[in-house]
Amino acid sequence: MFMRRYTSDPGLATIQQIEGVVTIEGNAAPGVVGVGTGVVALVGEFADMTYGVSVDLVTTPGTVSTRPQPVQILSSDDFLTKLGGFDETIGEHKKTGGSGFVAAKNKKFAGLVAVPVNLASDKACRAWRELPTNLDATHATPLFTMVPGYVAAGREFLDVGAKAVRLMKSIAFQASAAYKSAIVGSTPACALATCVLTSIGSNFVAEGVKCGDALVLGSLAAAGGSGNLLTAGTYRIITVGTTTLTIEKQDGSNFAFAAPYTDLAYRIHAANCADTGGSGSTTLVYGFKAPGTGICNTLPVRPLFQNLVVSDVCSPTVAPPAQTASAYDPLSGLKLGGHPISVCAFTTAVQTANTTSAAGLETLYASALASLLADATPANTVNLVFCARHSAAIWTSLKNTCTQRSAKGKGLRGIMAPDLSNVTVAGVASSVAAYPAAAALRTDRASEGWPGVSVYVPEAVGFSITRADASVTTDGIFDETADGWIASAMSSVPPEVNPAIEDAPVTISPDGTPGALAFLGLQSNAPTLTIDDYITLRAAGICAPRMDDVSGPVLQSGNTTGQQLERATGTLQPIPMAQRAMADFIEDSLTGALAKFAKKPLTDDLEKDSAAVVIGFLEGLRSKLNPSKQRIYAYAVSTAANTAETRAAGVWFIDYAVTTLASANQIVQRATIGTQVVISTP
């Protein structure tokens, strides 16, 4: 069901444009407060691009395109599976951020949706490994037990120029048993890029052999100088005949078979045991991952320094042990191959290790944020969003996305932060309408947090990380902006609760239980802040982290103010952020409840029943019979605005007003203490 939200009556013509539920917001009196919770979207840069790109296998095979897909994250393990782990080259740790892993680390969310920003090159690669050779010349069984092989997203390879390239999708090589084996194979002398295996008595077509499948030939344990030893290896089948197979080496290089060889042990495995290129039919048609076309290239990659040249063969920076007659590793022979006809382009502004924010990257963030406008799950479940990277352009894209989505769907609020180079109260609290000042840039749908905080990321231990004060550490201590912590707090408490309460369950401890804020202090280059500074920040609408001498890490002023256009005067006026949050909570909840009435005949019963739904929901929030469950202060509902004209037009108005609970932001103790104080007794 479509929903639309307006800040003034759009008129019957606009209301009648499409069926659904229309919300018309009235100006609430100052002081209406409440805090929304919900599903948080994290837009950031991750090691795995599975949900950030698409790879074309038809029109321009092996071409990678930006395609951000919001993906629901169900657990920390699910996060690693879908988005990858920590990659020290992702994000400008000392200033603008960017690492989605760091932005999510240690935090708890009622619900999390991630949107990857595309860091991949425009062309995809292919990877392969060796399978265990045969036991010996007379036994076409594996010399070592077949085992799966896993390659994590973010693994580094070195190209032909010894420059790094990072894999941007995990690989899971399978370990299925051979479906065909024999010890009667023969090959001719060969010095070309292809060779023919003949097996008299076989019928490879009838036995289901496919192009792209893996042929394991010979044995590393065979006698010295024998054909089984000299041909030992894993090969790729490229054509299938009745008794013959045309094969190629996995890296496409030329064979070096000096003489004909006979009585060769061989076995055939499904392609996914040894190669990401896949398999297909028995002839050179679509479905077969044909060499030289790019159709076998499905792995997005990220060159860190230069283009990956055509058909480049890259080796892991940390190489797995090589296969021998006495040893085998699940990733023995692991290689990464470049696109066969195009370079994998390197884009400085996007793929450079620890790059700063620039126009190219900011455009990709805008694209990722725009994916939250989709009327599809999980994008349409999100009601809070923040970005792992920070700049003026990203800030603008975030605000625009919140405005656009809220106008035609569930309410969306954004949490923003200046980058870590902003270290003065005057700079962030300025009334000048320019980044990073919050006072003039905030809206009722975009709030700000500052300063940043320092955090511990155990996965980063041993890596050199530059902090905001330019110091370099290897102990896993990071500086990060405050927006992720604020989003976690907003997500983790009920709508009517200030997210800055000191016992908000906003982190996850190692044993999986909720805990309080877990940052270690303010960002390394933060100024020394006084109570007067926090008063200034609150007045500018900024939620500020603070290290309290009793409670430890806290958020100060969680219920700050945004700005909303006052319709009567045409001027921007302060509005409590909790007012916006609670309005979204109530309006979006009632939209779902009222949707079942849309498009039905406008009968007397529908008029009464729809109003009763609103009354019932708000009465539940008022909770007169159970005061401990009270969530609003008062409400009123009316259908008096309906006329014969509106009924004839098929429009039914339900007006309601809600006074929400105030937040006890200031607790005042009025003390009289002294030796001369007289206490009267009744």
C-alpha positions as CSV (number, residue, x, y, z in Angstrom):
1,M,0.0,0.0,0.0
2,F,1.3,3.4,-1.0
3,M,1.6,6.1,1.7
4,R,2.2,9.8,1.1
5,R,3.0,12.5,3.7
6,Y,2.3,16.3,3.3
7,T,2.9,19.2,5.6
8,S,-0.3,21.0,4.3
9,D,-3.5,19.9,2.7
10,P,-2.6,19.2,-1.0
11,G,-6.2,19.3,-2.2
12,L,-8.5,16.5,-3.4
13,A,-7.0,16.4,-6.8
14,T,-3.6,15.4,-5.4
15,I,-5.1,13.1,-2.8
16,Q,-7.0,11.2,-5.5
17,Q,-3.9,10.6,-7.7
18,I,-3.5,7.0,-6.3
19,E,-5.0,4.7,-3.8
20,G,-3.4,4.5,-0.3
21,V,-3.1,6.3,3.0
22,V,-2.3,10.0,3.0
23,T,-0.9,11.7,6.1
24,I,-1.3,15.5,6.5
25,E,0.8,16.8,9.3
26,G,-0.2,19.8,11.4
27,N,2.3,22.1,13.2
28,A,2.7,20.8,16.8
29,A,3.2,23.1,19.6
30,P,6.9,23.4,20.8
31,G,7.7,20.9,23.5
32,V,6.2,17.8,22.0
33,V,8.8,15.2,22.6
34,G,9.5,11.5,21.9
35,V,12.2,9.3,20.6
36,G,11.8,7.0,17.6
37,T,13.5,3.6,17.2
38,G,13.7,1.2,14.4
39,V,15.8,-0.3,11.6
40,V,19.1,1.4,10.8
41,A,20.6,1.6,7.4
42,L,24.4,1.8,7.3
43,V,25.8,3.1,3.9
44,G,29.5,2.4,3.7
45,E,32.5,0.7,2.1
46,F,32.9,-3.1,2.7
47,A,35.3,-5.8,1.7
48,D,32.6,-7.8,-0.1
49,M,30.8,-6.3,-3.1
50,T,28.2,-9.0,-3.6
51,Y,25.4,-6.5,-2.7
52,G,27.1,-3.5,-4.3
53,V,27.6,-4.5,-7.9
54,S,26.3,-6.6,-10.8
55,V,28.4,-8.5,-13.2
56,D,27.2,-8.8,-16.8
57,L,27.5,-12.2,-18.4
58,V,25.6,-11.6,-21.6
59,T,26.0,-8.2,-23.3
60,T,29.5,-7.3,-22.3
61,P,30.7,-10.3,-20.3
62,G,32.7,-9.7,-17.2
63,T,31.7,-6.0,-16.9
64,V,31.0,-4.8,-13.4
65,S,28.3,-2.1,-12.8
66,T,27.3,-0.2,-9.7
67,R,24.1,-1.8,-8.3
68,P,23.7,-1.1,-4.5
69,Q,21.3,-3.5,-3.0
70,P,20.2,-2.9,0.6
71,V,20.7,-6.2,2.5
72,Q,19.3,-7.1,5.9
73,I,21.9,-8.2,8.5
74,L,20.7,-10.8,10.9
75,S,23.8,-11.4,13.1
76,S,27.5,-10.7,13.4
77,D,28.2,-13.9,11.5
78,D,25.7,-12.9,8.8
79,F,27.5,-9.5,8.5
80,L,30.8,-11.2,7.8
81,T,29.2,-13.6,5.3
82,K,27.5,-10.8,3.3
83,L,29.9,-7.9,3.7
84,G,33.2,-9.3,4.6
85,G,35.6,-8.6,7.5
86,F,38.0,-5.8,8.3
87,D,40.1,-4.5,5.5
88,E,42.7,-2.0,6.7
89,T,42.9,-0.3,3.2
90,I,39.2,0.7,3.2
91,G,38.5,4.1,4.6
92,E,40.4,7.2,5.5
93,H,40.8,6.4,9.2
94,K,42.4,9.7,10.2
95,K,39.7,12.0,8.7
96,T,36.6,11.2,6.6
97,G,36.1,7.5,7.5
98,G,34.5,5.1,5.1
99,S,34.9,1.6,6.6
100,G,31.5,0.1,7.1
101,F,33.1,-2.6,9.3
102,V,34.4,0.0,11.8
103,A,31.1,1.9,11.6
104,A,29.2,-1.1,12.7
105,K,31.7,-2.6,15.1
106,N,30.7,-3.0,18.8
107,K,27.2,-1.5,18.3
108,K,23.8,-3.0,18.7
109,F,20.9,-2.2,16.4
110,A,17.2,-3.2,16.7
111,G,17.5,-4.0,13.0
112,L,20.4,-3.4,10.5
113,V,20.3,-3.0,6.8
114,A,23.6,-2.4,5.0
115,V,24.1,-0.7,1.7
116,P,27.6,-1.3,0.1
117,V,29.2,1.5,-1.8
118,N,30.9,0.2,-5.0
119,L,34.7,0.1,-4.7
120,A,35.2,-2.4,-7.5
121,S,36.9,-2.1,-10.8
122,D,34.8,-2.0,-14.0
123,K,35.9,-5.5,-15.1
124,A,35.7,-8.8,-13.2
125,C,38.3,-11.5,-12.6
126,R,38.4,-15.3,-12.3
127,A,40.1,-17.5,-9.7
128,W,41.3,-21.1,-9.5
129,R,43.1,-23.6,-7.3
130,E,44.8,-26.9,-7.8
131,L,43.1,-30.2,-6.8
132,P,45.0,-33.1,-5.3
133,T,46.7,-35.1,-8.1
134,N,46.0,-38.8,-8.4
135,L,47.3,-41.4,-6.0
136,D,49.6,-43.0,-8.6
137,A,49.6,-44.2,-12.2
138,T,47.2,-47.1,-11.5
139,H,44.8,-45.4,-9.1
140,A,42.7,-42.4,-10.3
141,T,41.8,-41.4,-6.8
142,P,42.9,-38.2,-5.0
143,L,46.4,-38.4,-3.5
144,F,45.0,-36.3,-0.6
145,T,41.4,-36.0,0.7
146,M,39.3,-33.6,-1.3
147,V,38.4,-30.6,0.9
148,P,36.6,-27.3,0.3
149,G,38.6,-24.1,-0.1
150,Y,37.5,-20.8,1.2
151,V,39.0,-17.4,0.1
152,A,37.7,-14.4,2.1
153,A,36.7,-11.2,0.4
154,G,39.5,-8.6,0.9
155,R,42.3,-11.2,0.3
156,E,45.2,-9.5,-1.4
157,F,46.9,-10.6,-4.6
158,L,49.9,-9.2,-6.5
159,D,49.6,-8.4,-10.2
160,V,52.3,-8.6,-12.8
161,G,53.9,-5.4,-11.6
162,A,53.9,-6.6,-8.0
163,K,51.1,-4.1,-7.2
164,A,48.3,-5.1,-4.9
165,V,44.7,-6.0,-5.9
166,R,42.0,-7.0,-3.4
167,L,39.4,-9.6,-4.0
168,M,35.9,-8.1,-3.5
169,K,33.8,-11.3,-3.2
170,S,34.4,-14.4,-1.2
171,I,35.1,-17.7,-3.0
172,A,33.9,-21.2,-1.8
173,F,35.5,-23.9,-3.8
174,Q,33.6,-27.2,-3.4
175,A,34.9,-30.7,-2.8
176,S,32.5,-33.0,-4.6
177,A,33.9,-36.4,-5.7
178,A,35.0,-37.0,-9.2
179,Y,32.2,-38.1,-11.5
180,K,34.5,-39.7,-14.0
181,S,37.9,-41.4,-13.7
182,A,40.2,-43.8,-15.6
183,I,43.9,-44.7,-16.1
184,V,43.9,-45.0,-19.9
185,G,44.4,-41.3,-20.9
186,S,46.9,-40.2,-23.5
187,T,48.2,-36.9,-24.7
188,P,50.4,-35.9,-27.7
189,A,53.5,-33.8,-27.5
190,C,52.2,-30.3,-27.2
191,A,53.6,-26.7,-26.9
192,L,50.4,-24.8,-27.7
193,A,47.7,-23.2,-25.4
194,T,45.4,-26.2,-25.8
195,C,46.0,-30.0,-25.8
196,V,43.8,-33.0,-26.4
197,L,43.3,-35.9,-24.0
198,T,42.1,-39.1,-25.5
199,S,40.5,-41.9,-23.5
200,I,39.6,-45.0,-25.6
201,G,36.4,-46.6,-24.5
202,S,35.0,-43.4,-22.9
203,N,31.9,-41.6,-24.0
204,F,32.4,-38.2,-22.4
205,V,29.3,-36.7,-23.9
206,A,27.1,-39.5,-22.6
207,E,28.8,-39.3,-19.2
208,G,27.8,-35.6,-18.8
209,V,31.3,-34.0,-19.1
210,K,30.9,-30.2,-19.4
211,C,33.1,-27.5,-20.7
212,G,34.7,-25.7,-17.8
213,D,34.9,-28.8,-15.6
214,A,38.2,-29.7,-14.0
215,L,40.5,-32.4,-15.3
216,V,43.0,-33.8,-12.8
217,L,45.8,-35.5,-14.8
218,G,48.7,-37.6,-13.6
219,S,50.3,-37.9,-10.1
220,L,53.0,-36.1,-8.2
221,A,53.7,-39.4,-6.6
222,A,54.3,-41.2,-9.9
223,A,57.7,-42.5,-10.9
224,G,60.4,-40.0,-12.0
225,G,60.4,-39.2,-15.7
226,S,57.0,-40.9,-16.3
227,G,54.2,-39.3,-18.2
228,N,52.0,-39.3,-15.0
229,L,54.6,-37.2,-13.2
230,L,55.3,-34.9,-16.1
231,T,51.7,-34.1,-16.8
232,A,50.5,-33.9,-13.2
233,G,48.2,-31.0,-12.6
234,T,44.7,-29.5,-12.8
235,Y,43.4,-28.4,-16.2
236,R,40.3,-26.9,-17.6
237,I,38.1,-28.6,-20.2
238,I,37.2,-26.4,-23.1
239,T,35.6,-28.8,-25.6
240,V,34.0,-32.2,-25.2
241,G,34.0,-35.1,-27.7
242,T,33.1,-38.7,-27.5
243,T,36.6,-40.0,-26.6
244,T,38.5,-36.7,-26.5
245,L,38.7,-33.6,-24.4
246,T,40.4,-30.4,-25.4
247,I,42.0,-28.9,-22.3
248,E,43.8,-25.7,-21.4
249,K,46.1,-24.8,-18.4
250,Q,44.3,-22.9,-15.7
251,D,46.3,-19.7,-16.4
252,G,46.0,-20.1,-20.2
253,S,49.7,-20.5,-20.8
254,N,51.2,-22.9,-23.3
255,F,51.7,-26.6,-22.6
256,A,55.2,-28.1,-22.3
257,F,54.5,-31.8,-23.1
258,A,57.8,-32.8,-24.8
259,A,56.5,-36.2,-25.9
260,P,53.4,-38.2,-26.3
261,Y,52.2,-39.8,-23.0
262,T,50.0,-42.8,-22.4
263,D,48.4,-44.7,-19.6
264,L,47.7,-41.5,-17.7
265,A,45.5,-41.6,-14.6
266,Y,42.8,-38.9,-14.7
267,R,39.6,-37.9,-13.0
268,I,37.0,-35.2,-13.7
269,H,35.4,-32.9,-11.1
270,A,32.7,-30.3,-11.4
271,A,34.1,-26.9,-12.3
272,N,33.2,-25.3,-8.9
273,C,35.8,-27.6,-7.2
274,A,38.7,-25.8,-8.8
275,D,37.5,-22.7,-10.7
276,T,35.1,-19.8,-10.3
277,G,34.5,-19.7,-14.1
278,G,31.8,-22.3,-14.0
279,S,30.8,-24.9,-16.6
280,G,28.1,-25.3,-19.2
281,S,27.3,-27.4,-22.3
282,T,29.5,-29.7,-24.3
283,T,29.9,-27.1,-27.1
284,L,31.1,-23.5,-27.5
285,V,27.7,-21.9,-26.9
286,Y,26.4,-19.6,-24.2
287,G,26.3,-21.4,-20.9
288,F,29.9,-22.6,-21.4
289,K,32.2,-20.2,-19.7
290,A,34.3,-19.8,-22.8
291,P,37.9,-18.6,-22.5
292,G,38.7,-15.4,-24.2
293,T,35.2,-13.9,-23.9
294,G,35.1,-12.6,-20.3
295,I,32.0,-14.7,-19.6
296,C,33.9,-16.7,-17.0
297,N,34.9,-13.6,-15.1
298,T,32.5,-13.1,-12.2
299,L,34.7,-11.8,-9.3
300,P,34.8,-8.1,-8.6
301,V,38.2,-6.8,-7.6
302,R,39.8,-3.6,-6.4
303,P,43.2,-2.6,-7.7
304,L,45.0,-0.4,-5.2
305,F,47.7,1.2,-7.4
306,Q,47.2,0.6,-11.1
307,N,45.2,-1.0,-13.9
308,L,45.2,-4.8,-13.9
309,V,46.4,-5.7,-17.3
310,V,44.6,-8.0,-19.8
311,S,44.9,-11.7,-18.8
312,D,47.2,-10.8,-15.9
313,V,47.8,-13.7,-13.5
314,C,48.0,-12.6,-9.8
315,S,49.4,-14.6,-6.9
316,P,48.3,-14.2,-3.3
317,T,50.5,-11.8,-1.3
318,V,50.6,-14.6,1.3
319,A,51.0,-17.7,-0.8
320,P,49.5,-21.0,0.4
321,P,51.8,-24.0,0.5
322,A,52.5,-25.6,-2.9
323,Q,51.2,-29.1,-3.6
324,T,53.9,-31.8,-3.5
325,A,53.9,-35.6,-3.3
326,S,53.7,-35.4,0.5
327,A,51.7,-32.1,1.2
328,Y,48.6,-30.3,0.0
329,D,46.8,-27.2,1.1
330,P,43.1,-26.5,0.3
331,L,44.3,-23.4,-1.6
332,S,47.4,-24.8,-3.2
333,G,47.9,-23.2,-6.6
334,L,45.5,-20.3,-5.8
335,K,45.6,-17.6,-8.5
336,L,43.5,-14.7,-9.7
337,G,43.2,-14.0,-13.5
338,G,42.4,-10.7,-15.0
339,H,39.8,-10.0,-17.7
340,P,40.9,-11.7,-21.0
341,I,40.2,-8.8,-23.3
342,S,40.0,-5.6,-21.1
343,V,42.0,-4.0,-18.4
344,C,40.5,-3.9,-14.9
345,A,40.6,-0.2,-14.5
346,F,42.0,1.5,-11.5
347,T,40.2,4.7,-10.3
348,T,42.3,6.8,-8.0
349,A,39.5,8.6,-6.2
350,V,37.7,5.3,-5.4
351,Q,40.1,2.4,-5.1
352,T,43.3,3.9,-3.7
353,A,44.2,2.5,-0.3
354,N,42.8,4.7,2.5
355,T,41.6,7.3,0.0
356,T,40.0,10.6,1.1
357,S,36.6,11.8,0.1
358,A,36.4,13.0,-3.5
359,A,33.7,13.6,-6.2
360,G,33.8,10.1,-7.6
361,L,33.4,8.4,-4.3
362,E,30.7,10.9,-3.2
363,T,28.7,10.1,-6.3
364,L,28.8,6.4,-5.4
365,Y,27.5,7.3,-1.9
366,A,24.6,9.2,-3.5
367,S,23.8,6.1,-5.6
368,A,23.8,3.9,-2.6
369,L,21.6,6.2,-0.6
370,A,19.1,6.4,-3.4
371,S,18.6,2.7,-3.2
372,L,16.8,3.3,0.1
373,L,14.0,5.0,-1.9
374,A,12.9,1.6,-3.3
375,D,9.5,0.4,-2.3
376,A,10.8,-3.0,-1.5
377,T,12.1,-5.0,1.5
378,P,14.4,-4.3,3.2
379,A,14.8,-0.7,2.0
380,N,11.2,0.2,3.0
381,T,11.7,-1.1,6.5
382,V,14.4,1.5,7.3
383,N,13.7,4.5,9.4
384,L,17.2,5.7,10.5
385,V,20.3,6.0,8.3
386,F,23.9,7.1,8.6
387,C,27.0,6.9,6.4
388,A,30.4,5.5,7.2
389,R,32.1,8.4,5.3
390,H,31.7,12.1,5.8
391,S,31.9,15.1,3.6
392,A,29.7,18.0,2.6
393,A,28.4,16.2,-0.6
394,I,27.6,13.0,1.3
395,W,25.8,15.1,4.0
396,T,23.7,16.7,1.3
397,S,22.8,13.4,-0.3
398,L,21.9,12.0,3.1
399,K,19.5,14.9,3.9
400,N,17.9,14.7,0.4
401,T,17.3,11.0,0.7
402,C,15.6,11.4,4.0
403,T,13.4,14.1,2.6
404,Q,12.5,12.2,-0.6
405,R,11.8,8.9,1.2
406,S,9.7,10.5,3.9
407,A,7.5,12.3,1.3
408,K,6.4,9.0,-0.4
409,G,7.0,6.3,2.2
410,K,7.9,5.5,5.7
411,G,9.5,8.3,7.6
412,L,13.3,8.4,7.4
413,R,15.7,10.3,9.7
414,G,19.4,10.7,9.1
415,I,22.3,11.1,11.6
416,M,25.3,13.1,10.4
417,A,28.7,14.0,11.7
418,P,31.5,16.3,10.6
419,D,34.7,14.5,9.6
420,L,37.5,14.1,12.2
421,S,39.4,17.1,11.1
422,N,36.8,19.4,12.6
423,V,38.0,20.2,16.1
424,T,36.4,23.4,17.3
425,V,33.0,24.0,18.9
426,A,32.7,27.3,17.0
427,G,33.1,25.5,13.7
428,V,30.5,22.8,14.2
429,A,28.0,25.1,16.1
430,S,28.3,28.0,13.6
431,S,25.1,29.5,12.2
432,V,26.8,29.8,8.8
433,A,24.9,27.4,6.4
434,A,28.0,25.5,5.3
435,Y,29.5,22.1,6.2
436,P,30.3,21.2,8.9
437,A,28.1,23.7,10.8
438,A,25.0,22.0,12.3
439,A,23.1,24.9,13.5
440,A,22.0,26.1,10.0
441,L,22.1,22.8,8.1
442,R,20.1,20.6,10.4
443,T,16.4,19.8,9.6
444,D,13.7,17.9,11.4
445,R,15.0,14.8,9.5
446,A,18.8,15.3,9.9
447,S,20.5,15.6,13.2
448,E,24.2,15.8,14.1
449,G,26.7,14.3,16.5
450,W,30.1,15.7,17.5
451,P,32.9,15.2,18.6
452,G,34.1,11.8,17.4
453,V,35.2,9.0,19.8
454,S,38.0,6.5,20.1
455,V,37.2,2.8,19.9
456,Y,38.9,-0.5,20.0
457,V,38.7,-2.8,17.0
458,P,40.5,-6.0,17.8
459,E,40.6,-7.1,14.1
460,A,42.8,-4.1,13.4
461,V,45.6,-5.1,15.9
462,G,48.9,-5.4,14.0
463,F,47.9,-3.0,11.2
464,S,49.2,0.5,11.1
465,I,46.3,2.9,11.6
466,T,46.6,6.7,11.4
467,R,44.5,8.4,13.9
468,A,42.9,11.9,13.8
469,D,45.9,13.5,15.6
470,A,48.2,12.0,12.9
471,S,49.7,9.4,15.3
472,V,50.1,5.9,14.0
473,T,49.2,2.9,16.1
474,T,49.0,-0.9,15.8
475,D,47.0,-1.6,18.9
476,G,43.6,-1.6,17.3
477,I,42.6,1.9,18.6
478,F,40.6,3.9,16.1
479,D,39.0,7.4,16.0
480,E,35.5,7.4,14.5
481,T,32.7,9.9,14.2
482,A,29.8,9.8,16.7
483,D,26.9,9.2,14.3
484,G,27.0,5.4,14.4
485,W,26.8,5.5,18.2
486,I,23.8,7.9,18.1
487,A,22.1,5.7,15.5
488,S,22.6,2.7,17.7
489,A,21.2,4.5,20.7
490,M,18.1,5.7,18.8
491,S,17.6,2.2,17.5
492,S,17.9,0.5,20.8
493,V,15.4,2.4,23.0
494,P,11.6,2.8,22.7
495,P,10.2,5.8,20.7
496,E,9.3,7.8,23.8
497,V,12.8,7.4,25.4
498,N,15.6,9.8,25.1
499,P,18.5,8.0,23.3
500,A,21.0,9.6,25.7
501,I,19.8,7.8,28.8
502,E,22.9,6.4,30.5
503,D,21.7,2.8,30.5
504,A,20.7,2.5,26.8
505,P,21.7,-1.0,25.5
506,V,23.6,0.2,22.5
507,T,26.6,-2.2,22.4
508,I,27.1,-5.9,22.3
509,S,29.6,-7.5,24.6
510,P,31.8,-10.5,23.7
511,D,29.3,-12.9,25.2
512,G,26.5,-11.4,23.1
513,T,24.7,-9.5,25.8
514,P,23.6,-5.9,25.6
515,G,25.8,-3.3,27.3
516,A,26.2,0.4,27.7
517,L,28.3,2.7,25.4
518,A,31.7,1.3,24.9
519,F,33.8,4.0,23.3
520,L,37.1,4.7,25.1
521,G,37.1,8.5,25.0
522,L,36.8,11.4,22.6
523,Q,38.7,11.4,19.3
524,S,42.4,11.8,19.7
525,N,42.5,15.4,18.5
526,A,39.4,16.6,20.3
527,P,39.5,19.8,22.3
528,T,39.0,19.9,26.0
529,L,35.2,20.5,26.4
530,T,33.6,22.3,29.3
531,I,29.9,22.5,30.4
532,D,29.6,25.8,28.5
533,D,30.7,24.0,25.3
534,Y,28.1,21.3,25.8
535,I,25.5,24.0,26.3
536,T,26.6,25.6,23.0
537,L,26.4,22.3,21.2
538,R,23.0,21.5,22.6
539,A,21.7,24.9,21.4
540,A,23.0,24.1,17.9
541,G,21.2,20.8,17.8
542,I,24.3,18.6,18.4
543,C,24.3,15.4,20.4
544,A,27.7,15.2,21.9
545,P,29.6,12.2,23.4
546,R,31.1,12.8,26.8
547,M,33.2,11.0,29.3
548,D,31.4,11.3,32.6
549,D,33.5,10.9,35.7
550,V,30.8,8.6,37.3
551,S,29.0,6.9,34.4
552,G,31.8,6.8,31.9
553,P,31.0,7.2,28.2
554,V,27.6,8.9,27.6
555,L,25.8,10.8,25.0
556,Q,24.9,14.3,26.1
557,S,21.6,16.0,24.8
558,G,20.1,13.1,22.9
559,N,16.9,15.0,22.4
560,T,18.2,18.0,20.5
561,T,16.5,20.3,18.0
562,G,16.2,20.4,14.3
563,Q,14.7,23.0,12.0
564,Q,11.3,22.9,10.3
565,L,9.6,25.4,8.0
566,E,6.9,27.2,9.9
567,R,4.0,27.5,7.4
568,A,2.4,30.5,8.9
569,T,5.5,32.6,8.9
570,G,7.6,31.0,6.2
571,T,10.6,30.9,8.5
572,L,12.7,28.0,10.0
573,Q,11.8,27.3,13.6
574,P,13.5,24.9,16.1
575,I,11.7,21.6,16.5
576,P,12.7,18.9,19.0
577,M,14.1,15.9,17.1
578,A,12.0,13.6,19.3
579,Q,8.9,15.3,18.0
580,R,9.8,14.2,14.5
581,A,10.7,10.7,15.7
582,M,7.4,10.2,17.6
583,A,5.4,11.6,14.7
584,D,7.0,9.0,12.4
585,F,6.4,6.2,14.9
586,I,2.7,7.1,15.3
587,E,2.0,8.0,11.6
588,D,3.8,5.0,10.2
589,S,2.1,2.6,12.6
590,L,-1.4,3.9,11.8
591,T,-0.6,3.9,8.1
592,G,-0.2,0.1,8.3
593,A,-3.3,-0.2,10.4
594,L,-5.5,1.9,8.1
595,A,-4.2,0.3,4.9
596,K,-6.7,-2.5,5.1
597,F,-9.6,0.0,4.6
598,A,-8.2,1.7,1.5
599,K,-10.1,1.0,-1.8
600,K,-13.1,-0.6,0.0
601,P,-16.6,0.9,-0.2
602,L,-17.0,3.9,2.0
603,T,-19.7,2.5,4.2
604,D,-20.9,3.6,7.6
605,D,-19.1,0.7,9.1
606,L,-15.9,1.6,7.4
607,E,-16.1,5.1,8.7
608,K,-16.7,3.9,12.3
609,D,-14.2,1.0,12.1
610,S,-11.3,3.1,10.7
611,A,-11.8,5.8,13.3
612,A,-11.9,3.0,16.0
613,V,-8.5,1.7,14.8
614,V,-7.0,5.1,15.4
615,I,-8.7,5.5,18.8
616,G,-7.7,2.0,19.8
617,F,-4.0,2.5,18.9
618,L,-3.7,5.8,20.7
619,E,-5.6,4.6,23.7
620,G,-3.1,1.7,23.9
621,L,-0.3,4.3,24.0
622,R,-2.1,6.3,26.6
623,S,-2.6,3.2,28.7
624,K,-4.8,4.6,31.4
625,L,-5.5,1.1,32.9
626,N,-1.8,0.3,33.1
627,P,0.1,3.5,33.9
628,S,3.5,1.8,33.9
629,K,3.0,1.2,30.1
630,Q,2.1,4.9,29.3
631,R,3.7,6.2,26.1
632,I,1.8,9.4,25.4
633,Y,0.2,12.0,27.6
634,A,-3.1,12.7,25.7
635,Y,-4.9,12.4,22.4
636,A,-8.0,13.5,20.5
637,V,-9.6,12.0,17.4
638,S,-12.2,13.5,15.1
639,T,-14.0,12.8,11.8
640,A,-15.9,16.1,11.7
641,A,-14.0,17.4,8.7
642,N,-15.8,15.0,6.3
643,T,-18.5,16.4,4.1
644,A,-20.7,15.1,1.3
645,E,-18.2,16.4,-1.2
646,T,-15.3,14.4,0.4
647,R,-17.4,11.3,0.6
648,A,-18.4,11.6,-3.0
649,A,-14.8,12.0,-4.0
650,G,-13.9,8.8,-2.1
651,V,-11.8,10.6,0.6
652,W,-12.2,9.9,4.3
653,F,-10.5,12.2,6.8
654,I,-9.5,11.1,10.3
655,D,-8.0,13.9,12.3
656,Y,-6.0,13.2,15.4
657,A,-3.8,15.2,17.8
658,V,-1.3,13.7,20.2
659,T,0.6,15.1,23.2
660,T,3.6,13.0,23.8
661,L,5.4,12.5,27.1
662,A,8.1,15.0,28.0
663,S,11.6,13.8,28.6
664,A,13.0,14.6,32.1
665,N,16.0,16.3,30.7
666,Q,16.7,18.3,33.9
667,I,16.4,16.9,37.3
668,V,16.4,19.7,39.9
669,Q,17.1,19.0,43.5
670,R,16.3,21.9,45.8
671,A,18.4,21.4,48.8
672,T,18.5,23.1,52.2
673,I,21.4,21.7,54.3
674,G,22.9,23.0,57.5
675,T,23.2,22.6,61.3
676,Q,20.5,25.3,61.8
677,V,18.0,23.7,59.5
678,V,14.8,22.9,61.3
679,I,12.8,19.9,60.0
680,S,9.2,20.1,60.9
681,T,7.3,16.9,61.6
682,P,3.7,16.3,61.2
